[in-house]
Amino acid sequence: MTIRKIFAALGMTAAPAALAMALAPAQASAQMLDPAVAEDALEISKRLQCGEADGETAVYHWSGNVYGRSPGQPDILLFRGEGMNVRRCVEVTDPERGTGWRMVSREVMLMLDPETGEVVDEWTNPYTGKTVKVMQIHNDPVNGRPNYPRAADGTPFSLGTLKEAGPYVFIPFEVPLFYTNPLAGDYQNYVGNMYHAMEIFDFAALKDELYDASRPTAYPMISWVRVSQWAPWMEMGGRPGQMVFNAMGRKLPGGFEELPAILKDEIRANYPIYEDAPPADDTRRNETTWTKFKLLTDQERAASGDAPAHSGH
């Protein structure tokens, strides 16, 4: 006897939707991805990084601390940090490497007073005693290279040192950085002063969410560590030492509106374009704290008529 006939016998014209669904055939099993298969690993990486569909935005948020480390001195907690990255991923196709994806993004990180939690605009440097203007991190764009099922040499895409532990998946990702400092001159191969840093991203996600391709995307957690040279706005000159950033966060299901109020308010007041990701076809060169500082400093010098001092001997 059909569901309709059963309800007709009971004097009802139609089955309630919820009961009809309960009596319907069971859904097919979840579409589970296999990280050992290149195409599946690529899809897992996209689910880790991107929005629910091609071109839709995703927002990562993180909170943590920023320390100063100088030889012969105890480490100093300089700031608390609140940061976000807004991104979108778009499909890309290569005739040899297959169909993959590319990410375009922008990021903001605020330096906050460790005691009050307020945004710091002027700061007395504990190492020099000098009061300096703080340049909040606001980099546009921070785009990624295209990711394909196969590399240019045919090597299949891999998630590297992915680890599974019970219901969780852990994906560490280290980024060593060593290149010509954009604030330096043309002779760094001879005199040094290269930019030297490392960024470490450790992702953690529920296996069932990350691998289940029937779900639109996944919402992993992230740990972020950065070890770098002093920020240029600190005016540290050649003093030895490093900055150490340590933060944790996650991809937000609620997007931009789920960010802490201090981030939303500051972005809307001073960095409004960072409420949305760059356009999908963005091909600009990436920005860093150093290139942004150079750009803003050059603009200030041009507006005031000042020129950098040079001495030639």
C-alpha positions as CSV (number, residue, x, y, z in Angstrom):
1,M,0.0,0.0,0.0
2,T,1.4,3.4,-0.9
3,I,1.9,6.3,1.5
4,R,-1.0,8.2,-0.2
5,K,-3.4,5.2,0.2
6,I,-2.4,4.8,3.9
7,F,-3.3,8.5,4.6
8,A,-6.5,8.3,2.5
9,A,-7.6,5.4,4.6
10,L,-7.1,7.6,7.7
11,G,-9.1,10.4,6.1
12,M,-6.0,12.5,5.3
13,T,-5.4,13.9,1.9
14,A,-1.6,14.0,2.0
15,A,1.3,12.9,4.2
16,P,3.1,15.6,6.2
17,A,6.4,16.4,4.5
18,A,8.5,15.3,7.5
19,L,6.9,11.9,7.7
20,A,7.1,11.4,3.9
21,M,10.8,12.1,4.1
22,A,11.2,9.7,7.0
23,L,9.4,6.9,4.9
24,A,11.4,7.7,1.7
25,P,14.3,5.5,0.6
26,A,17.5,6.1,2.4
27,Q,19.9,8.6,0.8
28,A,23.0,7.3,-1.0
29,S,26.1,7.1,1.2
30,A,28.2,10.2,1.6
31,Q,30.6,11.1,-1.2
32,M,33.8,10.6,0.7
33,L,37.0,12.0,-0.8
34,D,40.3,10.1,-0.7
35,P,43.4,12.3,0.0
36,A,45.6,9.7,-1.7
37,V,43.9,10.5,-5.0
38,A,45.3,13.6,-6.7
39,E,41.9,14.9,-7.8
40,D,40.3,14.3,-4.4
41,A,43.3,15.9,-2.6
42,L,42.8,19.0,-4.8
43,E,39.1,19.1,-3.9
44,I,40.0,18.7,-0.2
45,S,42.4,21.6,-0.4
46,K,39.7,23.7,-2.0
47,R,37.2,22.8,0.7
48,L,39.8,23.8,3.3
49,Q,40.5,27.2,1.8
50,C,37.5,28.4,-0.2
51,G,33.8,29.3,-0.1
52,E,30.8,27.1,-0.7
53,A,30.9,27.5,-4.5
54,D,33.1,28.9,-7.3
55,G,33.6,32.6,-6.8
56,E,31.8,32.8,-3.4
57,T,33.7,34.5,-0.6
58,A,35.1,32.8,2.5
59,V,36.4,34.6,5.6
60,Y,39.1,33.3,8.0
61,H,39.6,35.0,11.4
62,W,42.4,34.6,13.9
63,S,43.4,36.1,17.3
64,G,46.7,35.9,19.1
65,N,49.8,37.7,20.4
66,V,52.8,39.5,18.9
67,Y,56.1,39.3,20.7
68,G,59.4,41.0,20.3
69,R,62.6,38.9,20.7
70,S,65.9,40.6,21.1
71,P,69.2,38.9,22.0
72,G,70.1,39.0,25.7
73,Q,66.7,40.3,26.7
74,P,63.4,38.5,27.8
75,D,60.8,38.4,25.1
76,I,58.3,41.2,25.3
77,L,54.5,41.0,24.5
78,L,54.2,43.9,22.2
79,F,50.6,43.6,21.0
80,R,47.5,41.5,20.8
81,G,46.5,40.7,17.3
82,E,43.1,40.4,15.6
83,G,43.2,39.4,11.9
84,M,41.1,38.3,9.0
85,N,41.4,37.2,5.4
86,V,38.6,37.5,2.9
87,R,39.0,35.3,-0.2
88,R,37.3,33.7,-3.1
89,C,38.5,30.8,-5.3
90,V,37.8,30.4,-9.0
91,E,38.1,27.5,-11.4
92,V,41.2,27.4,-13.7
93,T,42.0,25.0,-16.5
94,D,45.2,24.0,-18.1
95,P,45.3,21.8,-21.2
96,E,48.2,19.7,-19.7
97,R,47.6,19.9,-16.0
98,G,43.8,19.7,-15.8
99,T,41.1,21.7,-14.0
100,G,42.0,23.3,-10.7
101,W,41.4,26.4,-8.6
102,R,43.1,29.7,-7.7
103,M,42.6,31.9,-4.7
104,V,42.4,35.7,-4.6
105,S,42.3,37.4,-1.2
106,R,42.9,40.5,1.0
107,E,43.9,40.5,4.7
108,V,43.9,42.9,7.7
109,M,45.5,42.4,11.1
110,L,45.2,45.0,13.9
111,M,47.7,45.7,16.5
112,L,45.9,46.0,19.9
113,D,47.0,47.2,23.3
114,P,47.8,44.0,25.3
115,E,46.0,45.5,28.4
116,T,43.0,47.5,27.0
117,G,42.4,45.6,23.7
118,E,42.1,48.9,21.9
119,V,43.6,49.6,18.4
120,V,47.1,51.1,18.8
121,D,47.7,54.0,16.4
122,E,50.8,55.5,18.1
123,W,53.2,53.3,20.1
124,T,56.3,53.9,22.2
125,N,58.9,51.4,21.1
126,P,60.3,49.7,24.3
127,Y,63.6,49.0,22.6
128,T,64.3,52.5,21.4
129,G,62.0,54.7,23.5
130,K,60.8,56.5,20.4
131,T,57.1,57.0,19.7
132,V,56.2,55.8,16.2
133,K,53.0,55.6,14.1
134,V,51.7,52.1,13.8
135,M,50.9,50.7,10.4
136,Q,48.2,48.1,10.8
137,I,48.6,45.1,8.4
138,H,46.4,45.6,5.4
139,N,47.6,43.8,2.3
140,D,45.8,43.8,-1.0
141,P,46.1,41.4,-2.7
142,V,47.4,38.2,-1.1
143,N,46.7,35.8,-4.0
144,G,47.7,32.2,-4.5
145,R,49.2,30.4,-7.4
146,P,46.9,28.1,-9.4
147,N,46.5,24.5,-8.1
148,Y,46.0,21.7,-10.5
149,P,45.7,17.9,-10.3
150,R,49.2,17.6,-11.8
151,A,52.3,19.8,-11.6
152,A,54.1,21.0,-14.7
153,D,56.3,17.9,-14.5
154,G,53.3,15.6,-14.2
155,T,53.7,15.0,-10.4
156,P,50.2,14.4,-8.9
157,F,48.9,17.0,-6.5
158,S,49.5,16.0,-2.8
159,L,48.5,17.4,0.6
160,G,52.0,16.6,1.8
161,T,52.2,15.6,5.5
162,L,48.4,15.3,6.1
163,K,47.7,13.3,9.3
164,E,44.6,11.6,10.4
165,A,43.9,11.2,14.2
166,G,40.5,9.7,15.1
167,P,37.8,12.0,13.8
168,Y,40.3,14.8,12.9
169,V,42.5,15.7,10.0
170,F,45.7,17.8,10.5
171,I,47.4,19.6,7.6
172,P,50.6,21.5,8.4
173,F,52.0,24.0,5.9
174,E,55.3,25.8,6.2
175,V,56.3,28.8,4.1
176,P,60.0,29.7,4.3
177,L,60.6,33.3,3.0
178,F,63.9,34.6,1.7
179,Y,64.1,37.4,-0.9
180,T,65.4,40.9,-1.6
181,N,64.0,43.3,1.0
182,P,61.7,45.7,-1.0
183,L,63.0,48.6,1.2
184,A,66.6,47.8,0.3
185,G,68.8,48.8,-2.6
186,D,70.1,47.0,-5.6
187,Y,73.2,45.4,-4.0
188,Q,71.8,43.0,-1.5
189,N,73.6,40.0,-2.9
190,Y,76.8,41.8,-1.9
191,V,75.9,43.4,1.5
192,G,73.0,41.2,2.8
193,N,69.8,42.7,4.3
194,M,67.6,40.1,2.6
195,Y,64.1,39.7,3.9
196,H,64.0,36.5,6.0
197,A,61.0,35.0,7.7
198,M,58.8,31.9,8.1
199,E,55.1,31.4,8.2
200,I,53.5,28.2,9.6
201,F,49.9,27.3,9.0
202,D,48.5,24.3,10.8
203,F,44.9,23.3,9.8
204,A,42.6,21.0,11.7
205,A,39.3,19.8,10.5
206,L,36.7,17.1,11.2
207,K,37.3,14.3,8.8
208,D,33.6,13.7,8.0
209,E,33.2,17.4,7.1
210,L,36.4,17.8,5.2
211,Y,36.1,14.6,3.1
212,D,32.4,14.6,2.5
213,A,32.0,16.1,-1.0
214,S,28.2,16.1,-0.6
215,R,28.6,19.1,1.8
216,P,29.2,22.5,0.1
217,T,32.5,23.1,2.0
218,A,34.3,22.7,5.3
219,Y,35.0,25.0,8.2
220,P,38.4,24.1,9.7
221,M,40.4,25.6,12.5
222,I,43.8,27.2,11.9
223,S,46.9,27.9,13.9
224,W,49.3,30.5,12.5
225,V,52.8,31.3,13.5
226,R,55.1,33.9,11.9
227,V,58.7,34.6,12.7
228,S,60.0,37.7,10.9
229,Q,62.2,40.7,11.0
230,W,61.1,43.8,12.8
231,A,58.3,45.6,11.1
232,P,59.6,48.7,9.2
233,W,57.3,51.1,11.0
234,M,59.0,50.2,14.3
235,E,62.1,52.1,13.1
236,M,64.5,49.5,14.5
237,G,67.3,50.2,12.1
238,G,69.8,47.5,12.2
239,R,69.0,46.3,15.7
240,P,69.1,42.5,15.9
241,G,65.9,40.6,16.8
242,Q,62.7,39.2,15.6
243,M,58.9,39.4,15.8
244,V,57.0,36.3,16.7
245,F,53.3,36.1,15.9
246,N,51.2,33.3,17.4
247,A,47.5,33.0,16.7
248,M,44.6,30.6,16.3
249,G,41.3,30.9,14.4
250,R,38.9,29.4,12.0
251,K,37.0,29.8,8.7
252,L,33.7,31.5,9.7
253,P,30.4,29.9,8.6
254,G,28.8,33.4,9.0
255,G,31.4,35.2,6.9
256,F,32.3,38.8,7.5
257,E,29.4,39.5,9.9
258,E,30.8,36.8,12.3
259,L,34.1,38.8,12.8
260,P,34.6,40.5,16.2
261,A,33.2,44.0,16.4
262,I,36.6,45.6,16.7
263,L,37.6,44.2,13.3
264,K,34.4,44.9,11.5
265,D,34.3,48.5,12.8
266,E,37.9,49.2,11.9
267,I,37.6,47.7,8.4
268,R,34.4,49.6,7.7
269,A,35.9,52.9,8.9
270,N,39.4,52.7,7.4
271,Y,39.7,49.7,5.1
272,P,36.3,49.3,3.4
273,I,37.5,47.3,0.4
274,Y,38.5,44.5,2.8
275,E,34.9,43.6,3.4
276,D,35.0,41.7,0.1
277,A,37.6,39.7,-1.7
278,P,39.4,40.9,-4.9
279,P,37.8,40.2,-8.2
280,A,38.2,36.7,-9.6
281,D,40.4,37.9,-12.4
282,D,42.8,39.8,-10.2
283,T,46.4,39.5,-11.5
284,R,48.1,42.2,-9.4
285,R,51.4,41.5,-7.6
286,N,51.0,40.5,-4.0
287,E,51.4,43.0,-1.2
288,T,53.3,42.5,2.1
289,T,53.8,44.7,5.1
290,W,57.1,45.8,3.5
291,T,55.7,46.7,0.1
292,K,52.7,48.5,1.7
293,F,55.0,50.5,4.0
294,K,57.2,51.5,1.0
295,L,54.1,52.5,-1.0
296,L,52.6,54.6,1.9
297,T,56.0,56.2,2.7
298,D,56.7,57.1,-0.9
299,Q,53.2,58.7,-1.1
300,E,53.8,60.7,2.1
301,R,57.2,61.9,0.8
302,A,55.7,62.9,-2.5
303,A,52.9,64.8,-0.9
304,S,55.2,66.7,1.5
305,G,57.9,67.3,-1.1
306,D,60.4,65.4,1.1
307,A,63.0,63.1,-0.6
308,P,65.1,60.4,1.1
309,A,68.5,61.4,2.1
310,H,71.4,59.9,0.1
311,S,75.1,60.2,0.6
312,G,77.6,59.0,-2.0
313,H,81.2,58.4,-1.2
